[in-house]
């Protein structure tokens, strides 16, 4: 038997057994949930709650493994397909660049500029003006603010 065939067979068998175990855990959790709701004050509820927690932990582990497998497949696909210098790849790069930059800016006189240095200077001036306090307060004014 060839390695590829054996590994595919093993993977299918493992996936099938994991699926059946997941379904069995779901059924057991549903059954225990009903039992806990109807018999919460019974003497052995602690054992039932412990079993319920153990099943939830096992189910969470199955879901985490599925998530890791999905991330692995997605990354593998991106490495195989996404990093080739294709038209789609260059489109993504250009789109990301355009999202990060300001290509043009409307100035206060309603003119539009594409000059990067002018855009940067206007943005810097705008934020300097915005973040610079023009008002001065006395200690009495601060005290009055705390009384409000």
C-alpha positions as CSV (number, residue, x, y, z in Angstrom):
1,X,0.0,0.0,0.0
2,X,1.3,3.4,-0.9
3,X,2.0,6.0,1.8
4,X,-0.5,8.5,0.3
5,X,-3.3,5.9,0.3
6,X,-2.5,4.8,3.8
7,X,-2.4,8.3,5.2
8,X,-5.7,9.3,3.5
9,X,-7.3,6.1,4.9
10,X,-6.0,6.9,8.3
11,X,-7.2,10.5,8.2
12,X,-10.7,9.5,7.1
13,X,-10.9,6.9,9.8
14,X,-9.7,9.3,12.4
15,X,-12.1,12.0,11.2
16,X,-15.0,9.5,11.3
17,X,-14.2,8.3,14.8
18,X,-13.8,12.0,16.0
19,X,-17.2,12.8,14.4
20,X,-18.9,9.9,16.1
21,X,-17.3,10.7,19.5
22,X,-18.4,14.3,19.1
23,X,-22.0,13.2,18.4
24,X,-21.9,10.8,21.4
25,X,-20.6,13.5,23.7
26,X,-23.4,15.8,22.5
27,X,-26.0,13.1,23.3
28,X,-24.6,12.5,26.7
29,X,-24.4,16.2,27.5
30,X,-28.1,16.6,26.5
31,X,-29.1,13.6,28.7
32,X,-27.0,14.9,31.7
33,X,-28.4,18.4,31.2
34,X,-32.0,17.1,31.6
35,X,-30.9,14.9,34.5
36,X,-29.2,17.9,36.3
37,X,-32.3,20.1,35.8
38,X,-34.7,17.5,37.2
39,X,-32.5,16.1,40.0
40,X,-30.4,19.0,41.2
41,X,-30.8,18.2,44.9
42,X,-30.1,14.5,44.6
43,X,-27.3,13.0,46.6
44,X,-24.9,12.1,43.8
45,X,-25.3,15.4,41.8
46,X,-21.6,16.2,42.4
47,X,-20.6,13.1,40.4
48,X,-23.0,14.0,37.6
49,X,-21.7,17.5,37.5
50,X,-18.1,16.2,37.4
51,X,-19.0,13.9,34.5
52,X,-20.7,16.8,32.7
53,X,-17.6,19.0,33.1
54,X,-15.3,16.2,31.9
55,X,-17.5,15.8,28.7
56,X,-17.5,19.5,28.1
57,X,-13.7,19.6,28.4
58,X,-13.4,16.7,25.9
59,X,-15.8,18.4,23.5
60,X,-13.8,21.7,23.8
61,X,-10.7,19.8,23.0
62,X,-12.3,18.3,19.9
63,X,-13.4,21.8,18.8
64,X,-9.9,23.3,19.4
65,X,-8.3,20.5,17.3
66,X,-10.8,21.3,14.5
67,X,-9.9,24.9,14.7
68,X,-6.2,24.2,14.5
69,X,-6.8,21.9,11.5
70,X,-8.8,24.7,9.8
71,X,-6.1,27.3,10.5
72,X,-3.4,24.9,9.1
73,X,-5.4,24.2,5.9
74,X,-6.0,28.0,5.4
75,X,-2.4,28.9,5.9
76,X,-1.2,26.1,3.7
77,X,-3.6,27.3,1.0
78,X,-2.3,30.8,1.3
79,X,1.3,29.7,1.1
80,X,0.6,27.6,-1.9
81,X,-1.7,30.0,-3.8
82,X,-1.6,33.4,-2.1
83,X,2.1,34.3,-2.2
84,X,2.6,33.7,-5.9
85,X,3.0,37.0,-7.8
86,X,-0.5,36.7,-9.3
87,X,-2.7,39.6,-10.4
88,X,-4.9,38.9,-7.3
89,X,-1.8,39.1,-5.0
90,X,-0.8,42.5,-6.5
91,X,-4.4,43.7,-6.2
92,X,-4.3,42.9,-2.5
93,X,-1.0,44.7,-2.0
94,X,-2.3,47.8,-3.8
95,X,-5.6,47.8,-1.9
96,X,-3.7,47.6,1.4
97,X,-1.4,50.4,0.4
98,X,-4.3,52.6,-0.6
99,X,-6.1,52.0,2.7
100,X,-3.1,53.1,4.6
101,X,-2.3,56.3,2.8
102,X,-4.1,59.6,2.1
103,X,-3.9,60.2,-1.6
104,X,-5.4,63.6,-1.7
105,X,-6.6,66.2,0.7
106,X,-9.0,69.1,0.4
107,X,-7.5,72.2,1.8
108,X,-9.2,75.1,3.6
109,X,-9.5,77.1,0.4
110,X,-11.4,74.1,-1.2
111,X,-8.5,73.3,-3.4
112,X,-7.4,69.6,-3.6
113,X,-3.7,68.6,-3.4
114,X,-1.9,65.3,-4.2
115,X,1.5,66.5,-2.9
116,X,2.5,64.2,-0.1
117,X,4.6,66.8,1.7
118,X,1.8,69.4,1.6
119,X,-0.7,66.8,2.8
120,X,1.6,65.8,5.7
121,X,2.2,69.5,6.6
122,X,-1.5,70.3,6.7
123,X,-2.3,67.2,8.8
124,X,0.5,68.1,11.2
125,X,-0.8,71.7,11.5
126,X,-4.3,70.5,12.0
127,X,-3.5,68.3,14.9
128,X,-1.1,70.8,16.5
129,X,-4.0,73.3,16.4
130,X,-6.4,70.7,17.7
131,X,-4.3,69.5,20.5
132,X,-2.9,72.9,21.7
133,X,-4.9,74.5,24.5
134,X,-5.5,78.2,24.0
135,X,-7.3,78.7,27.4
136,X,-5.6,79.3,30.7
137,X,-7.4,78.6,33.9
138,X,-6.7,79.8,37.4
139,X,-6.8,77.6,40.5
140,X,-10.2,79.1,41.4
141,X,-11.7,78.0,38.1
142,X,-10.4,74.4,38.6
143,X,-11.9,74.4,42.1
144,X,-15.2,75.5,40.7
145,X,-15.1,72.6,38.2
146,X,-14.8,70.1,41.0
147,X,-18.0,71.5,42.7
148,X,-20.1,71.0,39.6
